[in-house]
Amino acid sequence: MRAIQFTAKGKARLADLEVGDLPAGHALVKVKASGLCHTDIDVLHARYGDGAFPLVPGHEYAGVVEAIATDVTGLRVGARVAVDPNLPCGSCPSCRKGLTNLCRDLKAYGVSHNGGFAEYSCVRADQLHDIGDLPFPVAALAEPLACVVNGLNSAGLRSGAARPQEALVIGAGPIGLLLALSLKAEGVEKVTVADINESRLAFAADLGLGGIVSGSTALAANRQAYDFVADATGIASVVEGMINLVADGGTALLFGVCAPDARISVAPFEIFRRQLKLAGSHSLNRNIPDALAILEKDDGRMARLVSHRLTLDEVLPFFVKKPTDPATMKVQYVAD
């Protein structure tokens, strides 16, 4: 089968690989759509995961079940499925508390196990979720959307508590826009996206979101104006500055991935006196079904975040060269 393979740190190639035998408890999935995430770039450069090579990347994917092991029940050949890539140990303290995304020995397809940038993927059957009639490129958004759902759960926005009236998401990339659209889907009345790129803000406006330029005097004038603020940039200085934008009693969500050695300065008195809530979010936590339910109700705006539907050959350069076109959103490998 054809696949993108990381052969060593910083080295990616197109390869012809053997499909291999199907282990007990597994299914062979013919990949129909697989999305590129910044995490994949971090895996390539050994900044995330075990740094074990060779590896087929890709943790955002959907496809058709081609074959199942003889011991697998409740799954049929021909089923249309999305993959939950996380493989927790199930026994560590975090797993026992239901925080499987914080597993001390977390593995994942596309990170420690071969993933979705291939014609076929061998996946544990219990990691597969039926997608009904959803188009495969839309179903492949279930993994990043599940990360958003986990973030909203962490911030307490999906627990039945009062919804924020105004929310701000900093960063108008694909994950920031997916977060902003999810806030709208959760019933937040006014959702604004901040970014330095005005063409991305125009795209956000076309999706029905408000827009404001990051670092502008207009944004600075909105001090303590938002009930909920989320960073989707992973830039430490942005995270530090967003605390000033949170209204009294509001919540700040650290959703973007800052560098591990980055540090910020926050006044603890301000958090105390203004009763602010700081929430973190890592990966997804068995949220694929929730994400698929949201995608089934979406009016097509989330699907518009897929800007590129490419062959494996065409996707490969995106691993080694950062896109310069701001119109580039979610890049996917899509099979015929």
C-alpha positions in Angstrom: 0.0 0.0 0.0 1.0 3.6 -0.5 1.7 5.6 2.6 3.5 8.6 3.9 6.2 7.4 6.3 8.5 9.2 8.8 11.8 7.3 8.5 13.8 9.4 11.0 13.6 12.8 12.8 12.8 15.4 10.2 12.6 12.9 7.3 9.4 12.0 5.5 8.8 10.1 2.3 6.3 8.3 0.2 6.6 4.5 0.6 5.1 1.2 -0.5 4.4 -0.8 2.7 3.0 -4.2 3.4 -0.5 -4.2 4.9 0.5 -7.0 7.2 -1.6 -9.5 9.1 -4.7 -8.5 11.1 -4.2 -9.0 14.8 -6.9 -10.2 17.1 -9.4 -7.5 18.1 -8.5 -5.3 15.1 -10.0 -4.2 11.8 -8.5 -3.1 8.5 -9.8 0.3 7.5 -9.5 1.6 3.9 -8.7 5.2 4.6 -11.0 7.6 2.8 -9.9 10.9 4.4 -7.1 11.9 6.7 -6.4 15.4 8.0 -3.1 17.1 8.7 -2.6 18.6 12.2 0.3 20.6 13.5 0.9 17.7 15.9 1.9 15.6 12.9 4.7 18.1 12.3 5.8 17.9 15.9 5.8 14.1 15.7 8.0 14.3 12.6 10.5 16.5 14.5 10.3 14.3 17.7 8.7 17.1 19.7 5.6 15.0 20.5 5.2 11.4 21.4 7.9 8.7 21.7 9.9 9.8 18.6 9.8 6.2 17.4 10.5 5.8 13.7 9.6 4.5 11.1 6.0 5.7 11.5 3.0 6.4 9.3 1.5 9.7 10.7 -2.2 10.8 10.8 -4.6 10.8 13.7 -7.6 12.5 12.1 -9.1 9.9 9.8 -12.2 8.1 8.6 -12.8 5.2 6.2 -14.5 1.9 5.4 -13.9 -1.3 7.2 -12.3 -3.7 4.8 -11.7 -6.7 7.0 -12.2 -7.7 10.6 -10.4 -10.2 12.8 -12.3 -13.4 13.6 -12.8 -12.5 17.3 -14.4 -9.1 16.5 -18.1 -8.7 17.1 -20.4 -5.7 16.7 -18.6 -4.5 13.6 -19.2 -5.4 9.9 -17.2 -5.2 6.8 -18.3 -2.2 4.8 -19.0 -0.1 7.9 -18.2 3.6 7.5 -16.2 4.7 10.5 -14.1 7.4 12.2 -11.1 6.6 14.3 -10.5 7.6 17.9 -6.7 7.6 17.8 -5.9 7.7 21.6 -4.8 4.4 23.1 -4.7 4.9 26.9 -3.4 2.2 29.3 -6.7 2.0 31.2 -5.0 1.4 34.6 -3.0 4.5 35.6 -4.5 7.0 38.1 -5.7 9.3 35.3 -7.4 6.5 33.4 -9.1 5.3 36.5 -10.5 8.8 37.0 -11.8 8.8 33.5 -9.1 11.2 32.2 -7.9 8.9 29.6 -6.4 11.8 27.6 -4.0 12.3 30.5 -2.8 8.7 30.6 0.8 8.5 31.9 1.5 6.1 29.0 -0.7 7.4 26.3 -0.2 6.0 22.9 -2.0 7.0 19.7 -2.4 6.1 16.0 -0.3 8.5 14.0 2.0 9.1 17.0 3.2 5.8 18.4 1.3 3.5 16.0 0.9 3.7 12.3 -1.9 6.1 11.4 -4.1 7.4 8.6 -1.8 8.8 5.9 -1.9 5.5 4.1 -4.3 3.6 1.9 -5.0 1.2 4.7 -4.8 1.3 8.5 -4.9 -1.5 11.1 -7.0 -0.2 14.0 -8.4 -1.7 17.2 -12.1 -2.4 16.6 -13.1 -0.7 19.8 -11.5 2.6 18.5 -14.0 2.8 15.6 -17.2 4.8 15.5 -20.0 4.6 13.0 -20.4 7.8 10.9 -23.7 7.1 9.2 -24.0 9.0 6.0 -21.5 11.8 6.8 -19.0 12.5 4.0 -15.6 11.1 4.8 -13.8 14.5 4.8 -16.4 15.8 7.3 -16.1 12.7 9.4 -12.3 13.2 9.5 -13.0 16.4 11.4 -14.4 14.4 14.3 -11.0 14.1 16.0 -10.1 17.8 16.1 -13.7 18.6 17.0 -13.5 16.0 19.8 -10.5 17.9 21.1 -12.7 21.1 21.1 -15.4 19.2 22.9 -12.9 18.2 25.5 -11.8 21.8 25.9 -15.4 23.0 26.3 -16.0 20.3 28.9 -12.9 21.3 30.8 -14.0 24.9 30.8 -17.5 23.8 32.1 -19.4 25.1 29.0 -21.1 21.8 28.3 -22.2 20.9 31.9 -25.5 22.7 31.9 -24.0 25.9 33.4 -25.1 29.3 32.1 -23.7 30.0 28.7 -21.3 32.9 28.2 -23.0 35.9 26.4 -19.8 36.9 24.7 -16.8 34.8 23.8 -13.5 35.5 22.1 -11.3 32.9 20.4 -7.7 34.1 19.6 -6.4 32.5 16.4 -8.4 32.0 13.2 -6.7 28.9 12.0 -8.8 25.7 11.4 -8.8 24.6 15.1 -9.6 28.2 16.3 -12.5 28.4 13.9 -13.7 25.0 14.8 -13.7 26.1 18.4 -15.5 29.3 17.6 -18.2 27.5 15.5 -18.6 25.0 18.4 -19.3 27.9 20.8 -22.0 29.1 18.4 -23.4 25.5 18.3 -23.5 25.5 22.1 -25.7 28.6 22.1 -23.2 31.4 22.8 -24.8 34.5 21.4 -21.8 36.5 20.3 -18.5 34.8 19.3 -15.6 36.9 18.0 -12.4 35.6 16.5 -9.1 37.6 16.8 -6.2 37.2 14.3 -3.5 39.2 12.7 -4.5 38.2 9.2 -7.4 40.1 7.9 -8.2 37.6 5.1 -8.7 35.0 7.8 -11.0 37.3 9.6 -13.0 37.8 6.4 -13.4 34.1 6.2 -14.5 34.0 9.8 -17.1 36.7 9.0 -18.3 34.6 6.1 -18.9 31.8 8.6 -21.0 34.1 10.7 -18.4 34.9 13.3 -17.3 38.3 14.5 -13.8 39.5 13.9 -11.2 41.7 15.4 -7.5 42.3 14.7 -5.1 40.8 17.3 -2.9 43.3 19.0 -5.1 46.2 17.8 -6.2 49.2 19.9 -9.8 47.9 19.3 -9.0 44.6 21.0 -7.2 46.3 23.8 -10.2 48.6 24.4 -12.2 45.4 25.1 -10.5 44.9 28.5 -12.6 42.6 30.6 -15.3 42.4 28.0 -15.6 38.6 27.3 -17.2 36.0 29.5 -15.0 33.3 27.9 -11.7 33.7 26.1 -9.7 30.9 24.5 -6.3 30.9 23.0 -5.9 28.8 19.9 -2.4 30.2 18.9 -0.1 28.5 21.3 1.9 31.7 21.7 2.8 32.4 25.3 2.6 36.2 25.1 -1.0 35.9 23.7 -2.0 33.6 26.6 -0.5 36.1 29.0 -2.4 39.0 27.5 -5.8 37.2 27.2 -6.3 37.4 31.0 -7.0 41.1 30.7 -9.8 40.4 28.2 -11.7 38.1 30.5 -14.7 39.6 32.3 -15.1 39.3 36.0 -16.2 35.8 36.9 -15.2 34.6 33.4 -13.1 31.7 32.1 -9.9 31.6 30.1 -9.2 28.4 28.2 -5.6 27.5 27.3 -6.3 25.4 24.2 -3.3 26.2 21.9 -0.1 24.2 22.4 2.6 26.5 23.9 6.2 25.4 23.9 6.9 23.2 27.0 9.5 25.7 28.3 7.4 28.8 27.8 6.4 30.8 30.9 3.8 33.5 31.5 3.3 36.1 34.3 -0.2 36.3 35.8 -1.1 38.3 38.9 -2.7 35.8 41.4 -4.5 38.6 43.1 -6.4 39.4 39.9 -7.5 35.8 39.6 -8.6 35.9 43.2 -10.3 39.3 43.2 -12.1 38.9 39.9 -12.9 35.2 40.5 -11.4 34.1 37.2 -11.3 30.5 36.1 -8.3 29.1 34.2 -8.8 25.9 32.3 -6.5 23.7 30.3 -7.3 21.1 27.7 -5.2 18.3 26.1 -6.3 16.1 23.2 -9.7 14.3 23.3 -11.2 12.1 26.0 -13.5 9.6 24.3 -15.4 12.5 22.7 -15.7 11.2 19.1 -19.4 10.3 19.5 -20.2 13.8 20.7 -18.2 15.3 17.9 -20.0 13.2 15.3 -23.3 14.3 16.7 -22.3 18.0 16.3 -21.1 17.3 12.7 -24.4 15.7 11.8 -26.3 18.8 12.9 -23.8 21.3 11.3 -25.2 23.3 8.4 -22.0 22.9 6.3 -19.9 25.6 7.9 -17.5 23.2 9.6 -17.1 21.3 6.4 -15.8 24.5 4.8 -12.8 24.4 7.0 -11.4 21.7 4.7 -9.5 23.8 2.2 -7.4 21.1 0.5 -8.4 17.6 -0.6 -5.3 16.0 -2.0 -3.5 12.8 -2.9 -0.8 11.4 -0.7 1.8 12.7 -3.1 0.3 16.2 -2.9 0.0 16.1 0.9 3.7 15.2 1.5 5.1 18.7 0.9 2.9 20.1 3.7 4.9 18.1 6.2 8.2 19.8 5.3 7.1 23.3 4.3 4.8 25.5 6.3 2.0 26.9 4.1 2.2 30.6 3.4 -1.2 31.1 2.0 -3.6 32.3 4.7 -6.5 30.6 2.8 -5.0 27.2 3.8 -7.1 25.7 6.5 -7.5 22.0 7.0 -5.4 19.9 4.6 -6.6 16.4 4.0 -5.6 13.3 2.1 -8.8 12.1 0.4 -8.9 8.8 -1.5 -10.9 8.3 -4.7 
